[in-house]
Amino acid sequence: MENTSSKVIIITGASSGIGEAAARLLAQKGAKLVLAARRTDRLQVLAREIVQEGGDAVYLQTDVTSAEEMEKLAGFALQQYGRIDVLVNNAGVMPASMLQELKVQEWDQMIDVNIKGVLYGIAAVLPVMREQQSGHIINLSSVAGYSVSPSSAVYSATKYAVRAISEGLRQEESASSRIRSTIISPGMTDTELTHTISSPEIRAMAGEMNSMAISPYSIARAIAYAIDEPEDTSVNEIVIRPTILP
């Protein structure tokens, strides 16, 4: 509670799922939140509810695939609160399909959101955090970033990339600028992620697995834990999976 209170935290993909859950939980811990997503109506409702419950939150419509909009988001956070303590790079899409379906536009979308969006977020906040000599960047990967299954080739590739980027960031920044880097890798979670699957067969398979999906608040608690650790402690990697009962 003490380490999270009053921290300025940017959350991308905050309009639903893990991003929304993290926003609500971190607001309860006293964080100052900058909420970002494309769906302004949802951001507005979320920010209003957080403020009504005694929290502190502002929002800005943001497309993470635009480096310019991510720069604008960082500037907005500085204008509102004067610093940036944490970036939660949460925005992501998962239009899984078999490679033979040749859904090239969906491959591009995953690369743009899941990889470039993470890099643009880092680029937007890193100069600020280096000047502060403190900061924390949390990137959402996935268990798909550890193994590949049929239909997950491109999605897994993007999440492997997130892990590589996060580890590179840790090595480059932890000693010189005290910027912490954390990878959170969820398994099946009850979010809208599967709604982006256009392949009927793959979407049906994903739907069958939803019964074992864990709450997005389970992931939000992991994010809060990483943030809440003392500044001399860096939680680098957390993998969270459902407990499958026989």
Backbone as numpy.savetxt, mean C-alpha at the origin, in Angstrom:
# Nx Ny Nz CAx CAy CAz Cx Cy Cz
1.30 3.06 20.28 0.47 4.26 20.28 1.34 5.50 20.28
2.36 5.53 21.13 3.19 6.72 21.29 3.97 7.05 20.04
4.47 6.04 19.33 5.29 6.28 18.16 4.47 6.64 16.93
3.20 6.25 16.89 2.34 6.54 15.75 1.65 7.89 15.91
1.36 8.28 17.12 0.62 9.50 17.38 1.30 10.72 16.74
0.50 11.49 16.01 0.92 12.73 15.35 1.80 12.51 14.12
2.11 11.27 13.75 2.87 11.05 12.52 2.00 11.38 11.31
2.62 11.99 10.30 1.93 12.30 9.06 2.11 11.12 8.11
0.99 10.47 7.76 1.03 9.23 7.00 0.22 9.37 5.72
0.87 9.17 4.58 0.19 9.13 3.28 -0.18 7.68 2.98
-1.42 7.45 2.58 -1.87 6.11 2.20 -2.45 6.16 0.79
-1.87 5.43 -0.14 -2.46 5.33 -1.48 -3.43 4.15 -1.50
-4.35 4.18 -2.44 -5.37 3.13 -2.49 -6.22 3.12 -1.24
-6.51 4.32 -0.71 -7.17 4.43 0.60 -8.68 4.35 0.53
-9.25 4.22 -0.67 -10.70 4.28 -0.80 -11.41 2.99 -0.43
-10.66 1.89 -0.25 -11.30 0.62 0.10 -10.25 -0.36 0.61
-10.71 -1.52 1.06 -9.83 -2.63 1.39 -8.78 -2.32 2.44
-7.55 -2.74 2.18 -6.46 -2.57 3.13 -6.18 -1.10 3.41
-6.22 -0.27 2.37 -5.97 1.15 2.55 -6.96 1.80 3.48
-8.24 1.50 3.28 -9.28 2.05 4.16 -9.12 1.55 5.59
-8.88 0.24 5.73 -8.71 -0.34 7.07 -7.52 0.28 7.79
-6.42 0.46 7.07 -5.23 1.07 7.67 -5.51 2.50 8.09
-6.25 3.23 7.26 -6.58 4.62 7.59 -7.39 4.69 8.88
-8.38 3.86 9.00 -9.23 3.89 10.20 -8.43 3.51 11.45
-7.60 2.48 11.33 -6.83 2.03 12.49 -5.78 3.07 12.89
-5.06 3.61 11.93 -4.01 4.57 12.24 -4.59 5.88 12.77
-5.79 6.24 12.30 -6.47 7.42 12.85 -6.76 7.23 14.32
-7.17 6.03 14.70 -7.43 5.73 16.11 -6.16 5.85 16.95
-5.01 5.64 16.32 -3.73 5.73 17.01 -3.16 7.15 17.02
-3.92 8.09 16.47 -3.52 9.48 16.55 -2.71 10.00 15.38
-2.63 9.25 14.27 -1.89 9.71 13.10 -2.64 10.81 12.36
-1.88 11.61 11.63 -2.45 12.61 10.73 -2.39 12.02 9.32
-3.55 11.82 8.73 -3.62 11.03 7.50 -3.84 11.88 6.26
-3.12 11.49 5.19 -3.34 12.05 3.86 -3.79 10.89 2.99
-5.05 10.88 2.62 -5.65 9.75 1.92 -5.66 10.01 0.42
-5.25 9.01 -0.34 -5.15 9.17 -1.79 -5.76 7.98 -2.51
-6.50 8.26 -3.56 -7.07 7.23 -4.44 -7.71 7.96 -5.61
-8.25 7.21 -6.54 -8.92 7.84 -7.68 -10.37 8.16 -7.38
-11.01 7.40 -6.46 -12.44 7.57 -6.19 -12.65 8.63 -5.10
-12.82 9.85 -5.53 -12.93 10.97 -4.60 -14.12 10.83 -3.67
-15.24 10.32 -4.17 -16.43 10.21 -3.32 -16.16 9.33 -2.11
-15.45 8.23 -2.30 -15.14 7.34 -1.18 -14.13 7.98 -0.22
-13.16 8.67 -0.77 -12.19 9.36 0.08 -12.88 10.41 0.95
-13.80 11.12 0.35 -14.52 12.17 1.08 -15.29 11.58 2.25
-15.99 10.49 2.00 -16.76 9.84 3.07 -15.82 9.33 4.17
-14.73 8.68 3.78 -13.79 8.13 4.75 -13.17 9.23 5.61
-12.70 10.30 4.96 -12.10 11.41 5.71 -13.10 12.04 6.66
-14.34 12.22 6.21 -15.37 12.81 7.06 -15.65 11.93 8.28
-15.73 10.63 8.06 -16.01 9.73 9.19 -14.85 9.72 10.18
-13.62 9.75 9.69 -12.45 9.78 10.58 -12.46 11.05 11.43
-12.76 12.18 10.80 -12.79 13.45 11.52 -13.94 13.46 12.54
-15.09 12.92 12.15 -16.23 12.86 13.08 -15.92 12.02 14.31
-15.02 11.04 14.14 -14.64 10.18 15.27 -13.45 10.73 16.04
-13.07 11.96 15.74 -12.00 12.61 16.48 -10.63 12.50 15.85
-10.54 11.94 14.65 -9.26 11.78 13.97 -8.91 12.98 13.10
-7.80 12.87 12.41 -7.29 13.96 11.58 -6.97 13.40 10.21
-7.73 13.81 9.19 -7.53 13.26 7.85 -7.92 14.27 6.78
-7.11 14.30 5.73 -7.43 15.06 4.53 -7.27 14.10 3.35
-7.72 14.52 2.18 -7.64 13.61 1.03 -7.35 14.39 -0.24
-6.83 13.66 -1.23 -6.57 14.23 -2.54 -6.73 13.14 -3.58
-7.54 13.42 -4.60 -7.67 12.46 -5.69 -6.32 12.30 -6.38
-5.87 11.05 -6.50 -4.52 10.79 -7.01 -4.51 9.52 -7.84
-3.86 9.59 -8.99 -3.60 8.42 -9.82 -2.12 8.08 -9.65
-1.82 6.94 -9.03 -0.43 6.60 -8.73 0.40 6.33 -9.98
-0.25 6.14 -11.12 0.50 5.91 -12.36 1.03 7.21 -12.96
0.75 8.33 -12.31 1.24 9.63 -12.75 2.28 10.14 -11.75
3.53 10.28 -12.22 4.57 10.82 -11.35 4.21 12.24 -10.90
3.59 13.01 -11.80 3.22 14.38 -11.47 2.17 14.42 -10.36
1.19 13.51 -10.41 0.16 13.50 -9.37 0.72 13.03 -8.03
1.68 12.13 -8.06 2.31 11.71 -6.81 3.14 12.83 -6.21
3.81 13.61 -7.05 4.54 14.79 -6.57 3.55 15.78 -5.95
2.42 15.95 -6.60 1.39 16.86 -6.09 0.88 16.37 -4.74
0.73 15.06 -4.59 0.27 14.48 -3.32 1.26 14.77 -2.20
2.53 14.59 -2.46 3.55 14.88 -1.46 3.53 16.36 -1.09
3.39 17.22 -2.10 3.31 18.65 -1.83 2.09 19.02 -1.00
0.98 18.35 -1.28 -0.25 18.56 -0.52 -0.06 18.18 0.94
0.60 17.04 1.18 0.87 16.61 2.56 1.73 17.63 3.30
2.75 18.15 2.62 3.61 19.16 3.23 2.85 20.45 3.51
1.99 20.82 2.58 1.19 22.03 2.77 0.26 21.89 3.97
-0.32 20.70 4.13 -1.28 20.48 5.21 -0.61 20.32 6.57
0.52 19.59 6.60 1.08 19.17 7.89 2.57 19.52 8.09
3.25 19.94 7.03 4.62 20.39 7.19 5.69 19.32 7.16
5.32 18.06 7.07 6.29 16.97 7.00 5.60 15.71 6.47
6.40 14.70 6.15 5.88 13.38 5.75 6.68 12.34 6.52
6.00 11.61 7.38 6.68 10.61 8.20 6.61 9.21 7.61
5.48 8.89 6.99 5.27 7.53 6.47 4.54 7.60 5.13
4.97 6.79 4.19 4.20 6.53 2.96 3.82 5.07 2.95
2.52 4.79 2.82 2.04 3.42 2.64 1.66 3.28 1.17
2.54 2.64 0.40 2.31 2.38 -1.03 1.39 1.17 -1.14
0.09 1.41 -1.09 -0.87 0.32 -1.01 -1.63 0.09 -2.32
-1.74 1.08 -3.17 -2.54 0.94 -4.39 -2.03 -0.22 -5.24
-2.95 -1.03 -5.74 -2.55 -2.17 -6.56 -3.73 -2.75 -7.32
-3.43 -3.46 -8.40 -4.46 -4.16 -9.18 -3.99 -5.57 -9.47
-4.95 -6.47 -9.71 -4.61 -7.87 -9.95 -5.52 -8.48 -11.03
-5.47 -7.97 -12.26 -6.24 -8.61 -13.33 -5.53 -9.87 -13.84
-5.52 -10.91 -13.02 -4.79 -12.14 -13.34 -5.38 -12.83 -14.57
-4.52 -13.45 -15.33 -4.96 -14.20 -16.51 -3.83 -15.11 -16.95
-4.16 -16.10 -17.77 -3.14 -16.95 -18.36 -2.39 -16.16 -19.43
-1.09 -16.40 -19.54 -0.31 -15.67 -20.54 -0.85 -15.87 -21.94
-1.36 -17.07 -22.23 -1.86 -17.36 -23.57 -3.07 -16.52 -23.95
-3.71 -15.88 -22.96 -4.84 -15.00 -23.26 -4.40 -13.66 -23.85
-3.10 -13.37 -23.72 -2.50 -12.18 -24.33 -3.21 -10.89 -23.94
-3.50 -10.74 -22.67 -4.16 -9.52 -22.19 -3.09 -8.45 -21.92
-2.53 -7.96 -23.01 -1.37 -7.07 -22.92 -1.72 -5.77 -22.20
-2.91 -5.24 -22.44 -3.29 -4.00 -21.75 -3.35 -4.20 -20.24
-3.80 -5.37 -19.82 -3.84 -5.65 -18.38 -2.44 -5.84 -17.82
-1.53 -6.42 -18.60 -0.14 -6.51 -18.16 0.41 -5.10 -17.94
0.15 -4.22 -18.89 0.63 -2.84 -18.77 0.05 -2.16 -17.54
-1.23 -2.41 -17.30 -1.88 -1.80 -16.13 -1.22 -2.24 -14.83
-0.92 -3.54 -14.73 -0.26 -4.05 -13.51 1.13 -3.44 -13.34
1.86 -3.34 -14.43 3.19 -2.74 -14.37 3.10 -1.27 -13.96
2.13 -0.56 -14.54 1.98 0.87 -14.25 1.59 1.12 -12.80
0.62 0.37 -12.29 0.12 0.60 -10.93 1.04 -0.04 -9.90
1.35 -1.31 -10.08 2.03 -2.07 -9.03 3.53 -1.79 -8.93
4.16 -1.44 -10.04 5.60 -1.15 -10.01 5.86 0.35 -10.12
5.39 0.96 -11.21 5.65 2.39 -11.38 4.99 3.20 -10.27
3.80 2.80 -9.84 3.13 3.53 -8.77 3.95 3.53 -7.49
4.57 2.40 -7.17 5.45 2.31 -6.00 6.66 3.22 -6.18
7.29 3.16 -7.35 8.47 3.98 -7.61 8.13 5.47 -7.58
7.00 5.84 -8.17 6.61 7.25 -8.17 6.34 7.74 -6.75
5.77 6.87 -5.92 5.55 7.23 -4.52 6.87 7.46 -3.79
7.82 6.56 -4.00 9.14 6.71 -3.39 9.80 8.00 -3.86
9.73 8.25 -5.17 10.35 9.45 -5.73 9.75 10.73 -5.15
8.45 10.69 -4.85 7.77 11.89 -4.35 8.15 12.22 -2.91
8.39 11.18 -2.09 8.62 11.44 -0.66 10.08 11.34 -0.25
10.91 10.67 -1.03 12.29 10.42 -0.61 13.09 11.70 -0.36
13.00 12.70 -1.23 13.76 13.93 -0.95 13.35 14.57 0.38
12.05 14.54 0.68 11.55 15.11 1.94 12.10 14.34 3.13
12.03 13.01 3.04 12.49 12.18 4.14 14.00 12.28 4.34
14.75 12.40 3.24 16.20 12.55 3.36 16.56 13.87 4.03
15.81 14.91 3.71 16.06 16.20 4.35 15.71 16.14 5.83
14.64 15.43 6.16 14.25 15.26 7.57 15.21 14.36 8.34
15.94 13.51 7.58 16.76 12.45 8.16 15.90 11.46 8.94
14.70 11.23 8.44 13.80 10.24 9.04 12.65 10.00 8.08
12.06 8.84 8.20 10.91 8.50 7.39 10.73 7.00 7.31
9.61 6.60 6.75 9.28 5.18 6.70 8.45 4.94 5.45
8.90 4.05 4.58 8.17 3.70 3.37 7.73 2.24 3.47
6.43 2.03 3.42 5.85 0.69 3.52 5.24 0.33 2.17
5.74 -0.73 1.57 5.26 -1.17 0.27 4.48 -2.46 0.40
3.31 -2.50 -0.20 2.49 -3.71 -0.18 2.88 -4.62 -1.33
3.44 -5.77 -0.98 3.73 -6.80 -1.97 2.61 -7.83 -1.88
2.93 -9.11 -1.88 1.93 -10.17 -1.85 2.65 -11.50 -1.68
1.93 -12.51 -1.23 2.53 -13.85 -1.23 2.84 -14.28 -2.67
2.15 -13.66 -3.64 2.45 -13.93 -5.05 3.82 -13.39 -5.44
4.42 -12.59 -4.58 5.77 -12.11 -4.82 6.84 -13.08 -4.34
6.42 -14.25 -3.88 7.34 -15.29 -3.41 7.24 -16.56 -4.24
6.11 -16.75 -4.92 5.93 -17.93 -5.76 4.95 -17.60 -6.87
5.08 -18.33 -7.97 4.25 -18.10 -9.14 3.31 -19.27 -9.32
2.06 -18.98 -9.68 1.09 -20.02 -9.97 0.47 -19.74 -11.34
-0.19 -20.72 -11.95 -0.83 -20.46 -13.23 -1.77 -19.27 -13.12
-1.68 -18.36 -14.03 -2.46 -17.11 -14.13 -1.85 -15.95 -13.36
-0.79 -16.21 -12.57 -0.23 -15.11 -11.76 1.10 -14.59 -12.28
1.53 -15.03 -13.48 2.89 -14.73 -13.93 3.21 -13.23 -13.89
2.36 -12.41 -14.48 2.66 -10.98 -14.55 2.43 -10.33 -13.20
1.34 -10.67 -12.53 1.07 -10.12 -11.20 2.21 -10.47 -10.25
2.63 -11.73 -10.26 3.74 -12.14 -9.41 5.01 -11.36 -9.76
5.24 -11.16 -11.04 6.42 -10.40 -11.46 6.41 -9.00 -10.86
5.24 -8.37 -10.83 5.18 -7.01 -10.26 5.43 -7.04 -8.76
4.98 -8.09 -8.10 5.14 -8.14 -6.65 6.55 -8.59 -6.25
7.19 -9.41 -7.08 8.63 -9.67 -6.90 9.39 -8.34 -7.02
8.99 -7.54 -7.98 9.65 -6.25 -8.19 9.50 -5.35 -6.97
8.34 -5.34 -6.37 8.12 -4.53 -5.17 9.08 -4.96 -4.06
9.28 -6.26 -3.93 10.22 -6.75 -2.91 11.64 -6.29 -3.22
12.04 -6.38 -4.49 13.39 -5.95 -4.87 13.59 -4.46 -4.62
12.60 -3.67 -4.99 12.67 -2.22 -4.79 12.77 -1.90 -3.30
11.98 -2.57 -2.49 11.97 -2.31 -1.05 13.30 -2.69 -0.41
13.87 -3.80 -0.83 15.16 -4.22 -0.28 16.27 -3.26 -0.72
16.21 -2.82 -1.97 17.19 -1.84 -2.43 17.09 -0.54 -1.65
15.88 -0.11 -1.39 15.66 1.10 -0.60 16.24 0.93 0.80
16.01 -0.22 1.40 16.54 -0.48 2.74 18.05 -0.37 2.76
18.68 -1.01 1.79 20.15 -1.01 1.76 20.71 0.39 1.51
20.05 1.16 0.69 20.57 2.48 0.34 20.35 3.52 1.43
19.23 3.42 2.15 18.81 4.53 3.00 18.89 4.29 4.50
18.86 3.05 4.95 18.72 2.81 6.39 19.87 3.40 7.19
21.09 3.25 6.71 22.25 3.72 7.47 22.47 5.22 7.31
22.34 5.73 6.08 22.70 7.12 5.82 21.63 8.12 6.26
20.36 7.79 6.06 19.31 8.76 6.33 18.26 8.27 7.31
18.45 7.08 7.86 17.55 6.52 8.87 16.11 6.36 8.35
15.99 6.16 7.04 14.67 5.90 6.47 14.40 4.40 6.51
13.29 4.04 7.11 12.95 2.63 7.27 12.16 2.13 6.04
12.37 0.87 5.71 11.69 0.24 4.57 11.03 -1.05 5.04
9.74 -1.19 4.74 8.99 -2.38 5.14 8.21 -2.94 3.96
8.27 -4.26 3.80 7.42 -4.96 2.82 6.34 -5.72 3.60
5.08 -5.47 3.26 3.97 -6.24 3.82 3.41 -7.10 2.69
3.37 -8.42 2.90 2.95 -9.35 1.84 1.73 -10.15 2.29
0.53 -9.70 1.92 -0.68 -10.42 2.30 -0.94 -11.63 1.42
-1.57 -12.63 2.03 -2.20 -13.69 1.26 -3.62 -13.28 0.91
-4.50 -14.25 0.69 -5.86 -13.95 0.30 -6.54 -13.06 1.33
-6.95 -11.88 0.92 -7.54 -10.90 1.81 -8.87 -10.42 1.22
-9.80 -10.12 2.07 -11.14 -9.73 1.64 -11.14 -8.27 1.17
-10.77 -8.07 -0.08 -10.72 -6.73 -0.67 -11.35 -6.77 -2.06
-11.28 -5.65 -2.76 -11.82 -5.57 -4.12 -10.81 -6.01 -5.18
-9.66 -6.51 -4.75 -8.59 -6.81 -5.70 -9.03 -7.79 -6.79
-9.80 -8.81 -6.42 -10.21 -9.80 -7.41 -11.24 -9.24 -8.39
-11.83 -8.08 -8.07 -12.82 -7.48 -8.97 -12.19 -7.02 -10.27
-10.86 -6.87 -10.28 -10.18 -6.41 -11.49 -9.87 -7.55 -12.46
-10.20 -8.78 -12.09 -9.94 -9.94 -12.95 -11.02 -10.01 -14.03
-10.62 -9.93 -15.29 -11.58 -9.96 -16.40 -11.78 -11.36 -16.96
-10.84 -12.25 -16.70 -10.94 -13.62 -17.20 -11.99 -14.38 -16.39
-13.10 -14.82 -16.98 -14.18 -15.47 -16.24 -13.72 -16.69 -15.45
-12.88 -17.52 -16.06 -12.42 -18.74 -15.39 -11.57 -18.40 -14.16
-10.64 -17.47 -14.32 -9.76 -17.11 -13.22 -10.55 -16.41 -12.12
-11.51 -15.58 -12.52 -12.32 -14.87 -11.52 -13.16 -15.87 -10.70
-13.67 -16.90 -11.36 -14.44 -17.93 -10.66 -13.55 -18.67 -9.67
-12.35 -18.98 -10.07 -11.41 -19.66 -9.16 -11.10 -18.79 -7.95
-10.90 -17.50 -8.19 -10.62 -16.58 -7.09 -11.82 -16.48 -6.16
-13.02 -16.51 -6.73 -14.24 -16.44 -5.92 -14.38 -17.62 -4.99
-13.96 -18.79 -5.46 -14.04 -19.99 -4.63 -13.10 -19.91 -3.42
-12.04 -19.12 -3.54 -11.07 -18.99 -2.45 -11.45 -17.91 -1.44
-12.47 -17.12 -1.77 -12.84 -16.00 -0.91 -13.29 -16.44 0.48
-13.74 -17.68 0.60 -14.21 -18.16 1.91 -13.09 -18.20 2.93
-11.84 -18.29 2.49 -10.71 -18.33 3.42 -10.04 -16.96 3.57
-10.58 -15.94 2.89 -9.94 -14.63 2.92 -9.97 -14.02 4.32
-8.86 -13.39 4.69 -8.78 -12.76 6.00 -9.21 -11.29 5.89
-9.49 -10.68 7.03 -9.95 -9.30 7.06 -8.82 -8.35 6.67
-9.15 -7.27 5.96 -8.12 -6.26 5.68 -7.55 -5.64 6.96
-8.28 -5.73 8.05 -7.77 -5.19 9.32 -6.61 -6.02 9.85
-6.51 -7.28 9.44 -5.34 -8.07 9.80 -4.08 -7.48 9.17
-4.20 -7.02 7.93 -3.07 -6.39 7.25 -2.83 -4.99 7.83
-3.91 -4.29 8.14 -3.78 -2.96 8.73 -3.03 -3.02 10.06
-3.28 -4.05 10.85 -2.58 -4.18 12.13 -1.09 -4.42 11.93
-0.74 -5.15 10.87 0.68 -5.36 10.56 1.34 -4.05 10.15
0.64 -3.24 9.37 1.16 -1.93 8.99 1.37 -1.07 10.22
0.37 -1.07 11.11 0.46 -0.28 12.34 1.61 -0.75 13.22
1.82 -2.06 13.29 2.91 -2.61 14.09 4.26 -2.11 13.58
4.45 -2.16 12.26 5.73 -1.72 11.68 5.98 -0.24 11.97
4.94 0.57 11.86 5.08 1.99 12.13 5.36 2.25 13.60
4.73 1.48 14.45 4.75 1.74 15.89 6.06 1.34 16.57
6.88 0.56 15.90 8.16 0.18 16.50 9.05 1.42 16.67
9.94 1.42 17.65 10.83 2.57 17.86 11.66 2.88 16.63
12.11 4.13 16.52 12.82 4.58 15.34 14.13 3.81 15.09
14.67 3.19 16.14 15.91 2.43 15.96 15.65 0.99 15.55
14.38 0.67 15.30 13.99 -0.69 14.90 13.25 -0.64 13.57
13.75 -1.42 12.61 13.14 -1.44 11.29 12.57 -2.83 11.01
11.26 -2.91 10.93 10.59 -4.17 10.57 10.60 -4.24 9.06
11.42 -5.11 8.50 11.66 -5.10 7.05 10.68 -5.92 6.24
10.12 -6.98 6.82 9.30 -7.87 5.98 8.31 -8.63 6.85
7.04 -8.59 6.43 5.98 -9.34 7.12 5.15 -10.06 6.07
4.98 -11.37 6.25 4.12 -12.19 5.38 2.92 -12.65 6.20
1.73 -12.45 5.66 0.50 -12.77 6.38 -0.39 -13.63 5.49
-0.72 -14.81 5.99 -1.58 -15.72 5.23 -2.78 -16.14 6.06
-3.86 -16.56 5.41 -4.98 -17.13 6.16 -4.56 -18.43 6.82
-5.17 -18.71 7.96 -5.00 -20.01 8.60 -6.05 -20.94 8.01
-5.61 -21.94 7.25 -6.53 -22.83 6.56 -6.88 -23.99 7.48
-8.14 -24.10 7.84 -8.58 -25.18 8.74 -8.96 -26.39 7.91
-8.72 -27.60 8.45 -9.07 -28.82 7.71 -10.58 -29.01 7.62
